[in-house]
Structure formats: C-alpha cells, structure tokens
Amino acid sequence: MALSGVEIFKLLPKTNCKKCGSPTCLAFAMKLAQRQASIDACPDVSEEAKKILGEASAPPIRPITFGAGEKAVKMGEETVLFRHDKKFVNPSAFAVEIKDTLSEDEIAKICQQVIDSEIDRVGQKLRIDAIMLSNVSGDAGKLEAAAKVIAAKAAVVPVIISTTNPQAAEAAVKLFADKRPILYGANTSNADAMAAIAKANKAVLGVAANGLDELSGLTEKIKGLGVADMVLDSGARKAKEIIAHNTLIRRAAIKKGDKTVGYPVINFMQRQDSLLEGLLASVGVAKYASIIVMSSIEKWKNLALFTLRQNIYTDPQVPMQVEQKIYHIGEPKPESPLFITTNFSLTYFIVSGEIENSKVASRLAVMDCEGLSVLTAWAAGKFTASKIAQFIQESGVEKDVANKELILPGYVAILSGALEEKLPGWKITVGPREANTIPAFLKTR
C-alpha cells in the first residue's frame, strides 16, 4: 500500500537540512507521497527507511520491458486511473497474430507488413509494435519452424510465443532468448513448466486465466515460482468483459495496492470483421490494455488506432510542441519564401506538410509560443508583433533571405501593420488562413 505523507515523514531524519531541495522534511515527505520526488534525494535517510520507502514508492503496475533494442516496448509503470490526474506513462502496444499453420511466404509477408507499418505523425514514430506467433496447429515442430521464419524476417520486432504446450514453448522461445520475448499460455495446469521455461529464457510470462479470481491466485503462484515479470489475461474477450476486467484489475492495483494483479494486461481482439476488430482495439487503448493483439493490420485501421493511442497517451497538461528555430523545407535559396507560425506540433506538421506538397523550397520560422496554436497564442499575448519581430531579428534569418519578406498566417492579419513598424525594411505579406491553401498560394507567386 502507498504510504501517506505523514507516514513517510516518520521515516525521515527530520533534520530539515534542505539538502533534498525542499524547505522541510515534511514538505519532502509530501512530494514523495505524490511521487514527485525520489528518496535518493535525501542523503541522510537510513537504509531501512530507504528500503521501506522504495517499496512503497514503486509503481502499482510493475514496469516491464518487452523486446530488445530501439524497438523494445515498455509496459506498466502506471499510477493513475484517469489521465487528467496524471498522464498515462507507457502507450498500448499493438501486436498482429501469425498462425503457425501459415506458409513460409505468408509469414514473411506479414513480417514485412509489420516492418513497413511505421509512420511519422507530429514528430513521433508510430508502428505495429510486436508479432504474436500462435501454436494453433498444436504441433511443436510447426511452431518452431514458424518461429525460425519470424526470427529471420523480423529480427528487430518484439515477439510473443502463444502456446499452452511446454515442449512447443521451449523449442520456439529459445530462438528469441536474447530478445526478451513474451511466453504466453501459462495456466493452472502448466504453470510450473511454463514458469521454468520463462526463467531459463529470460522471457516475460503471459498468464492465461479463466476469470479474475483464478487470475489472482495464478499470478501469486507463479511469483512464488520465481517469475517476476508477467502480463495478465483474465479471459475477457467481449468488449463489455474487457472494460469490466481491465478496470477492476487497474483499480485493485492502484487503489487497493493488490500486488497479485499489479502487472500489464494483454487483450485479444481478433475478429474476422476488421472494422469490429478496430473498434475493440480502441476499447483496449482507452481502458488500460498494455498489449492489444489483432488478426490484421490494414493501413486504414493502423492510422485510426495510432492516432487514438497518441491522443490518449500524451500529457493533457503539456501541449505538444516543437523546437523554436528556422526550418528548411526542401533546399531554400535566398529568394525563397519565409513563413512564420507557432511551435504547436500539429500546426507545424500541417503547415510544413503543405509547403512540402507545394514543391516550393521555403523557410518556416517556428516561434516558441508554449505549444499554443496561432489564434490561441495571439489571444494569449504570446504571438504579438513585438515578439515576432524580436524572434526574427534574433534568429539571424535576415542574412539568409534576399527579399526580406515575411509571410504571416492569415488568421492574424491584424498584426501586419504593427509588424512592419517593428521590422523596418521588411515586407509583411498576409498568407492563407487555412494551411491546405498554401500550395495554391505559393503557385500564384
């Protein structure tokens, strides 16, 4: 259970030395209780207290890394039920199922689809994160053969091996032993054998239960067998069950401190109807699924799910923003156009995308307005003639442009007169109000 600020205070040295950066030990204790500070900041705390406080401050959902290298997936580490309390930490991972009954060519084709799924959206790399190999044949040899194809064709992609057969599990999972795979399929009848295989191959163990009561007892047993990292499947398959079970698991871990369910959750959304599958996957994204397994990964479905996941797993209290600087789109020359906008990520990527579509090499001056859009920044007094003039003068862009013309967003045309006064020698041109008209605007020049 999480300790209160007062309970933490009792374990601190109570010297009010200020070495931790807080004015008093009580203030530091309150920060620890809210997970806004680390116990390591106190140089005088006893080892006994550090151990107690370290355990108490651990996230209620165990942090687990699945896969290896730059495409490894981080799961868990969540501390809240609702993102307006504090942002969700690690986004849901999307996995596509590959059945071991498929041909080598079919398996290789899906592996390539996973590799090609990555897109760039507002500066973030979004992709299908993992492959799940299912032993639907029930044959250990077929599972191992399919695993070899995946290991060769998608070596950088995190892998889930799904089987309840310990012999098949051991043959397949050893191919990924150095890549932190998930071995899914531990149940009441095979828990001992699957736990031993997971430990031997440094795999995360996927626990398959039939209901929440069975899940809690099974995880406790597996933990006693020496397996620390698990992902949980309560057996929920319908949307109603997924919402109910995921919510109860998350609430029990966060509000009740129940360590038996304090692990990431895996949900299986496979459906023949791809639209229905996408809708179910969206339920998992919204309601606490750490891994979402699907049967297909069409581009239209990926884009919808990537966008939803990105929206939910951003900090609602911090606007998405890009760095303030002069961006080159194409290879601009001295006579190339110079646009200006704010550093709200979506604004930047939409505007830069439309300039790129125009095929006209340009410069885009992006001004720090604390991640606000153009109109919002103007209304807040952060995108004014004085501040724009200061930014342009300090940026040094004047030496790179021949015509000293600045193209202003159409929505703030009201600033053009004042900006001409603040930037002597510059021509201020009012540009389009909407970004999608930028290509036509540039072609008329």
Rosetta blueprint (number, residue, H / E / L):
1 M L
2 A L
3 L L
4 S L
5 G H
6 V H
7 E H
8 I H
9 F H
10 K H
11 L H
12 L L
13 P L
14 K L
15 T L
16 N L
17 C L
18 K L
19 K L
20 C L
21 G L
22 S L
23 P L
24 T L
25 C H
26 L H
27 A H
28 F H
29 A H
30 M H
31 K H
32 L H
33 A H
34 Q L
35 R L
36 Q L
37 A L
38 S L
39 I H
40 D H
41 A H
42 C L
43 P L
44 D L
45 V L
46 S L
47 E H
48 E H
49 A H
50 K H
51 K H
52 I H
53 L H
54 G H
55 E H
56 A H
57 S H
58 A L
59 P L
60 P L
61 I L
62 R L
63 P L
64 I E
65 T E
66 F E
67 G L
68 A L
69 G H
70 E H
71 K H
72 A L
73 V E
74 K E
75 M E
76 G L
77 E L
78 E L
79 T L
80 V L
81 L L
82 F L
83 R L
84 H L
85 D L
86 K L
87 K L
88 F L
89 V L
90 N L
91 P L
92 S L
93 A E
94 F E
95 A E
96 V E
97 E E
98 I E
99 K E
100 D L
101 T L
102 L L
103 S L
104 E H
105 D H
106 E H
107 I H
108 A H
109 K H
110 I H
111 C H
112 Q H
113 Q H
114 V H
115 I H
116 D L
117 S L
118 E L
119 I E
120 D E
121 R E
122 V L
123 G L
124 Q E
125 K E
126 L E
127 R L
128 I L
129 D L
130 A E
131 I E
132 M E
133 L E
134 S E
135 N L
136 V L
137 S L
138 G L
139 D L
140 A H
141 G H
142 K H
143 L H
144 E H
145 A H
146 A H
147 A H
148 K H
149 V H
150 I H
151 A H
152 A H
153 K H
154 A L
155 A L
156 V L
157 V L
158 P L
159 V E
160 I E
161 I E
162 S E
163 T L
164 T L
165 N L
166 P H
167 Q H
168 A H
169 A H
170 E H
171 A H
172 A H
173 V H
174 K H
175 L H
176 F H
177 A L
178 D L
179 K L
180 R L
181 P L
182 I E
183 L E
184 Y E
185 G E
186 A E
187 N L
188 T L
189 S L
190 N L
191 A H
192 D H
193 A H
194 M H
195 A H
196 A H
197 I H
198 A H
199 K H
200 A H
201 N L
202 K L
203 A L
204 V E
205 L E
206 G E
207 V E
208 A E
209 A L
210 N L
211 G L
212 L H
213 D H
214 E H
215 L H
216 S H
217 G H
218 L H
219 T H
220 E H
221 K H
222 I H
223 K H
224 G H
225 L L
226 G L
227 V L
228 A L
229 D L
230 M E
231 V E
232 L E
233 D E
234 S L
235 G L
236 A L
237 R L
238 K L
239 A H
240 K H
241 E H
242 I H
243 I H
244 A H
245 H H
246 N H
247 T H
248 L H
249 I H
250 R H
251 R H
252 A H
253 A H
254 I H
255 K H
256 K L
257 G L
258 D L
259 K H
260 T H
261 V H
262 G L
263 Y L
264 P L
265 V E
266 I E
267 N E
268 F E
269 M L
270 Q L
271 R L
272 Q L
273 D L
274 S H
275 L H
276 L H
277 E H
278 G H
279 L H
280 L H
281 A H
282 S H
283 V H
284 G H
285 V H
286 A H
287 K L
288 Y L
289 A L
290 S L
291 I E
292 I E
293 V E
294 M E
295 S L
296 S L
297 I L
298 E L
299 K H
300 W H
301 K H
302 N H
303 L H
304 A H
305 L H
306 F H
307 T H
308 L H
309 R H
310 Q H
311 N H
312 I H
313 Y L
314 T L
315 D L
316 P L
317 Q L
318 V L
319 P L
320 M L
321 Q E
322 V L
323 E L
324 Q L
325 K E
326 I E
327 Y E
328 H E
329 I E
330 G L
331 E L
332 P L
333 K L
334 P L
335 E L
336 S L
337 P L
338 L E
339 F E
340 I E
341 T E
342 T E
343 N L
344 F E
345 S H
346 L H
347 T H
348 Y H
349 F H
350 I H
351 V H
352 S H
353 G H
354 E H
355 I H
356 E H
357 N H
358 S H
359 K L
360 V L
361 A L
362 S E
363 R E
364 L E
365 A E
366 V E
367 M E
368 D L
369 C L
370 E L
371 G L
372 L L
373 S L
374 V H
375 L H
376 T H
377 A H
378 W H
379 A H
380 A L
381 G L
382 K L
383 F L
384 T L
385 A H
386 S H
387 K H
388 I H
389 A H
390 Q H
391 F H
392 I H
393 Q H
394 E H
395 S H
396 G L
397 V H
398 E H
399 K H
400 D H
401 V L
402 A L
403 N L
404 K L
405 E E
406 L E
407 I E
408 L E
409 P L
410 G H
411 Y H
412 V H
413 A H
414 I H
415 L H
416 S H
417 G H
418 A H
419 L H
420 E H
421 E H
422 K H
423 L L
424 P L
425 G L
426 W L
427 K E
428 I E
429 T E
430 V E
431 G L
432 P L
433 R L
434 E L
435 A H
436 N H
437 T H
438 I H
439 P H
440 A H
441 F H
442 L H
443 K H
444 T L
445 R L
